Amino acid sequence: MVREGDLVAIFNSIHRVMKAEKVLKERRQDFLLIPVPRSLASDCGLAIRYAEADHHSIAAVLAEAELLPELLYRFRDGAFEQLAETFSA
């Protein structure tokens, strides 16, 4: 489900993650909507997974749509590390 080096963006509501999915699809970004991994707590239940190489383009699209995620994690060496409490393009 989550590959080494992937980023996982966590949103604070299902409504926001679904809007983010729609915007990213419209802009033809490479991402996948996934269940929030069990090791990461979230009330939303869904997250957006994408390759680290795509971070700047995805962040720019989400920032433009005012749909920044609440948290961002990187999957490395079998574990998630939080990158920032605030998401930036």
Rosetta blueprint (number, residue, H / E / L):
1 M L
2 V L
3 R L
4 E L
5 G L
6 D L
7 L E
8 V E
9 A E
10 I E
11 F L
12 N L
13 S L
14 I H
15 H H
16 R H
17 V H
18 M H
19 K H
20 A H
21 E H
22 K H
23 V H
24 L H
25 K H
26 E H
27 R L
28 R L
29 Q L
30 D L
31 F L
32 L E
33 L E
34 I E
35 P E
36 V L
37 P L
38 R L
39 S L
40 L L
41 A L
42 S L
43 D L
44 C L
45 G L
46 L E
47 A E
48 I E
49 R E
50 Y E
51 A L
52 E H
53 A H
54 D H
55 H H
56 H H
57 S H
58 I H
59 A H
60 A H
61 V H
62 L H
63 A H
64 E H
65 A L
66 E L
67 L L
68 L L
69 P L
70 E L
71 L E
72 L E
73 Y E
74 R E
75 F E
76 R E
77 D L
78 G L
79 A E
80 F E
81 E E
82 Q E
83 L E
84 A E
85 E L
86 T L
87 F L
88 S L
89 A L
